[in-house]
Amino acid sequence: MAVVMIHPQSLSQEELGQEKGRLVDFFTTGPGSANPPNSLYLHPFSRKTKDHTVDMEHLLGEKNVHEEVLGMKFRISPDAFFQTNTPATELLYRQVRDLCRHGNRSSESSPSLSSDVASSRPAIYDICCGTGTIGLYLSKVLCARRCVGVEMNQQAVEDARANAQLNGIEDVEFVCGRAEDVLQGQLEEEEESGGPGEVIGVVDPPRAGLHPRVVQCIRRNPHIQKLIYVSCNPEGHQTLGNFVDLCRRPSLRVKGTPFTPVVAVPVDLFPHTPHCELVVLFQRTTTASTHTQSSAPPPGDESLVTESSAPPPGDESLVTESSAPPPG
């Protein structure tokens, strides 16, 4: 898919139409015909325009393109967000899957990854879901009893609904709206349904992070015992503020039992650049364990302590260098 962005400057509608014709000719009868895009759009815009989807016009080929990720097929529209590095995206989604299951680092060779699935069918809340890729994938591999996706881009929501049908996934609902406006109502419906099993929250916000009201909503809902935060801007002020508000002690402003960060895993989605995704597993804490969870691993995750405290084979010098006092 190619989207040609053009500032119309002082072009008349007739002149703009001529530019469209030249674009089409280039890819149909001109040099571009040797390797034309599957889909071609023109996007006239100006800096005064706040709606980046305005006047996007389909010129050639299919209106949507499709991408396969982890054996699933996803429809992509020109103004909907989709990760650009598919192999790394698959690593990212597998990591999210494994953190949902056990809180361990990803291990394709571990036979125990699916041991709990049969006895627990979680509800997945995919917040800032885009085209629904993460929620639909988790719904499939975790045998989720329900999946709810929240996204403010209407075209992305339509793509997400189409993607659910493409992959034959039922018991899924995608809601268009700002997460801070619609999430509370969705969680109240979950509470009223009284269904058994855990509720897992997955958030994948834009670079600006989550709205503070979304964090407060998650904090106040006791059914969300596990939260996976996928950040494309982990050093951002708003992202760090989200982390702090998820973990800070209850106060007049912040209600609900806090979370504890258990695992943080970077995923290099953009090689040869300074950017990376950070996946953080937060688990709900109790008052009694708030002061001990920073040093004690969750049940079954003793490896998290040994990985960080024990040196790798052959690197015993790492211990002696740090523990031995300097000469004299």
N, C-alpha and C positions, 0 to 999 in steps of 0.2 A: 504494500500500500504506500502510495506517495501522496503527500499533502503539500501543495505548492502555496506558500503564503506570499501575498503581494500587498503592498501599500498602494491603494489606488491613486494617491496624490490628486492630480486634477483631471484624471481620466474620466471621460464621459462614459455612460453605460454602453454606448456603441463601441467606443475604443476598448472598453473592458471586455466586451463580447468578442472583439477581434483577437485579444490576447488569449481568451479561452480557446478560440478556434486554432490558433497557432500551437497551443499546448497539445491539443488533440491530434493535430496533423503530425507533430513531431513524433508521437508515440504510435501512430497508425501507418503513416506513409513515409515519415522522415527517418533520420538516423536512429531514433529511439525505438523504432519498430523491431529492431533485432532483439531487444530485451525489454519489452514493455512491462509496466507494473500490473499486478492483478487488479488494482483498484487505484483510481486517480481522482483527487479532489482539488478544488481551488478554494482558498481561504483568504478573501480580501479582508484586511483589518487595518485599523488605525490605533494609535496609542490611546485615544479617547474611549475606545471600546473596552468595556469590562467583561462582556460575555464573549469568551473566546470561540464559541460555537456559532456565532452569528454569521449568516450568509455563507456557510460552508456548502459548496455546491459540488455534487457528484458529476464528473465529466466522462469517465471511461471505466469499463470493466465492472467488476462486482462491487456492490455497496459495502460489503464486509469481507474481511479475510479471516481465516481460521488457523489456529496454532494448536499443536498437540503437545501436551505436558503430562508426563507420567501416565501415558496411556489414555488420557482424557482429551476431548476435543473442545476448544473454546472459540467462540465468535468474538471478533474484535471490530469495533466501530472506530471511525477516525478520531473522535473526541473522547474515547474511553481509555483509561489508563491500563497498560499491560506491560509487564517486565520485558526488557529488550534482550536479555541474555538467558535464553531458554535452558541450557545445561546447568547454569548456576542457579536459576530459578528452581529447578528440580531439586537441587541440593538444599536450597532454602526451605522448600515445602516439606521435604523429608525431615528436616531438622524440627520444624514446627510440629509435625506429626509425632515425632519421638518425644518431644517435650510434653505434648498433650498426654501421651500414654504413661510415661514413667518419670520424666524429668531427667533422663540420662542423655548424654551426647549420642548423636546418631551412630548406629551400628547396623549396617545391612546384614552382617553375618550373625547377629544375635537372634536365637530362636525364641527368646522370651518376649519379644516385642508385642506379640499378639495374645499373650497369655491372659490379659485382663479384659479383652474386648467382649468375649462371650458373656461375661457376668456383669458388664457395665456398658450401657448405651447412653453416652452423654448427649446433652443438648449443646450445640455449638452456636455461639453468638459472634458473627463475623462483622466487626465494626470497622467502617471505612472499607467496605468489601470490594469496591471496584466492580469488575465483571464477574465476581463470585468465585474466582479460582481457588482461593485458600479454603473457603467454607465448603465448597462442593467437593474438593479433594478430601478434606477431613471427614465430611459426611459419609463419603464412600468407604474410606479405609478404617474409620472408627465405628462404622455401623451406627451412626448417630440416630437417636430417636427423633431429633428435630434439628433443623438448621435455620437460623434467622440471619439474614444479611442486611446491613444498614448502609446506605450510600446516598449522597446528595446529588449525584449526576444522573439525570433521568435516563440518558442513553445507556450509561453503564448498567443501570438497573434492568433495562430491557434486554441488554446483552446477557446479564446474569440469569434472567428467567429463561432466555433461549438456551443458555448453556446447561441449565438443569434438565431441559427437555432433550438436548442433544446427547446427554450422558445418562438418561433414564433415571435420574435421581428425584425421588419424591420426598414428602415431608420437609420441604424447604420453602422458605418465604423470603422475598426480597422487598424491602421497604425503602421508598425514596424519601429522603428528608435529611436534615442535619441531625447528626447523632445526638447532640445535646437536646434536641426537641422530641425525638421519637423513641429513644432507647428506654427511657423510664417506663413508658406505656407497654413496650414489648416485654420487659422484665416483669411487670405486674401481671401480664397475661400468663407468663411462665409460672409465677408463684400461685396464681389462681388455679392453674391446671393441676398442680400438686403431683406431677409425674415423678416417679422414682429416678434415681441416678444423679450424677453430677452435672453441673453446668460449667462449661469452659468458655471463657471469653478470649477472643483473638482480636487484637487491634493492629491495624497497619495504616497509620495515619500519614498524611502528607508531611513535608518537611517542617511545617509549623507545629506539628504535634497535635495532641488531643485538646479539645476545648476543656477548660477546668470543670465545667458542669458534667462532662462525660466521666471524668475521673471520679467526681463526687457520686455520681449515679452508680458507678461500679462499686465504690467503697460501701455505699449504703445497702447494696443487695447482698444478703448473706449467702445466697445460693451459688454465687460465683466464688468458688474456692481456688480456682486456678486461672491465671491470666497470662497469655502469651503476647508480649509486646514486640512487634516488628518495627524497627525504626530505621529510616533511611538517613536520619540526621541525628545520631546519638549524642553529638556534642552540642546540639542546639539548646538555647536557653529554655524554650518551651518544653522540649523533651525531658531535660533534666528536672524541670519543674514538675512534670507529670510523674517522674520516678519518685521524687520527694513526697508529693501529695499521696501517692499510692502507699507509701511506707510510713508516713508520719503518724504520731500518736493521735488518737481522737481528740478533738477540741470543739469549741463552739462553731468553728467554720467547717471542719472536716469530721464527718460522722462515719461510723462503721469501723469494724475491725480492720487494722492495717494489713498490708501484704508484706512479704519478705522476698527479696530477690534471691533466687536459688542458683540459677545458672545463667550465664551470659555468653553467647556464642557469636562471634563475628563471621559473616559470610561475604566473601569477596565477589560481589555481583558486577563490579566494574574494574577489571584488571588494568593495571598500569595507570590508575588514577588514585587520588588520595581518599576516595569515597568507598564506604562499605556499609552493608546492612548489619544491624545488631539485633539479635533475637534474645530476648530476656524472658525467663520463666519466673513469674511471681506466684507465690502460694500464700494463701490466707494464714495468718498466725493467730494464736490465742494469747491472752494476757499473760498466762503463766509461762509461755515459751518465747515471749518477745525478747527476753534478755539472753536466751540460750541458743536461739536458732542461728545466730551469726557464727557460732563455733561448732555447732552440731549439725551434721548432714541430715536430710530427711530420710525416713526409713527406706532401706534398699539402695541409698545413694552414697554409701561409704566411699565409693571410688572418687567422689568429688573432693574428699579430703586428702586421700592418698595421692591423687593426681597432682595436687598443688603443693603437698608437703614433702613427698618423697621424690628424690632426684631420679631421673631416668637412668637405666643401666649404663654403667661406665662413666657416670657423671658425679661420682661421690665427691669429687673436688668441689662441686657447688656447695655442698654442706660445709666442708672444712674451711672453704674460703670465707663463708659468711659467719661461721661460728668461732673460728680461731681469732684471738686478739692480734692486733698488729704487733710486730717486733718491738720490745721495749715497753 
